[in-house]
Amino acid sequence: MDSTYKKVFGGNSIVARRIELLLKDNSIEPILKDESESARLAGFGTPLPDLIQIFVHKDEEIKALALINQLHKK
């Protein structure tokens, strides 16, 4: 992943999709990296099913982390 992007989340697909929507609703365009889907498409298995990582542009990292933290406090 390009160094202009920072990882803000790693976890299961249900929580990741909720965070993706939250970020998009706040004008942040996240990039999702789904290891299990990539492995499936390549014909391989993965030891960590449903693991999704979310990256945002480094200029939006602080805002994204604040939104994610608010979500977890609810």
C-alpha positions as CSV (number, residue, x, y, z in Angstrom):
1,M,0.0,0.0,0.0
2,D,1.3,3.4,-0.9
3,S,2.7,5.4,2.0
4,T,0.2,8.2,1.4
5,Y,-2.4,5.9,2.9
6,K,-2.7,4.9,6.6
7,K,-4.5,1.9,8.1
8,V,-7.3,2.9,10.4
9,F,-9.0,-0.4,11.0
10,G,-8.5,-4.2,10.7
11,G,-11.3,-6.6,11.7
12,N,-14.3,-8.5,10.6
13,S,-16.4,-7.7,7.6
14,I,-19.5,-6.6,9.4
15,V,-17.8,-3.9,11.5
16,A,-15.6,-2.9,8.5
17,R,-18.7,-2.3,6.3
18,R,-20.2,-0.1,9.1
19,I,-17.0,1.9,9.3
20,E,-16.9,2.2,5.5
21,L,-20.4,3.8,5.5
22,L,-19.5,6.1,8.4
23,L,-16.4,7.3,6.6
24,K,-18.2,7.9,3.3
25,D,-21.0,9.7,5.1
26,N,-18.3,12.1,6.4
27,S,-16.7,12.7,3.0
28,I,-13.8,10.3,3.5
29,E,-13.2,7.8,0.7
30,P,-11.8,4.6,2.3
31,I,-9.9,1.9,0.6
32,L,-10.8,-1.7,1.7
33,K,-8.4,-4.5,1.5
34,D,-10.1,-7.9,1.8
35,E,-7.5,-10.6,2.2
36,S,-10.0,-13.5,2.1
37,E,-11.7,-12.3,-1.1
38,S,-8.3,-11.7,-2.8
39,A,-7.2,-15.2,-1.8
40,R,-10.5,-16.7,-3.0
41,L,-10.2,-15.0,-6.4
42,A,-6.7,-16.3,-6.7
43,G,-7.7,-19.8,-5.8
44,F,-6.1,-19.9,-2.4
45,G,-7.4,-20.1,1.1
46,T,-6.7,-17.7,3.9
47,P,-6.1,-18.5,7.6
48,L,-8.0,-15.3,8.6
49,P,-11.4,-15.3,7.0
50,D,-13.4,-12.1,6.9
51,L,-10.4,-10.0,7.8
52,I,-10.8,-6.6,6.2
53,Q,-8.4,-3.7,6.5
54,I,-9.4,-0.1,5.9
55,F,-7.0,2.6,4.7
56,V,-7.6,6.3,4.3
57,H,-5.4,9.1,2.9
58,K,-2.9,10.3,5.5
59,D,-4.5,13.8,5.5
60,E,-7.8,12.3,6.7
61,E,-6.3,9.8,9.2
62,I,-7.0,11.9,12.3
63,K,-10.6,12.6,11.3
64,A,-11.2,9.0,10.4
65,L,-9.8,7.7,13.7
66,A,-12.0,10.1,15.6
67,L,-15.1,8.9,13.8
68,I,-14.2,5.3,14.4
69,N,-13.6,5.9,18.1
70,Q,-17.0,7.6,18.4
71,L,-18.6,4.6,16.8
72,H,-17.0,2.2,19.3
73,K,-18.1,4.3,22.2
74,K,-21.8,4.0,21.3
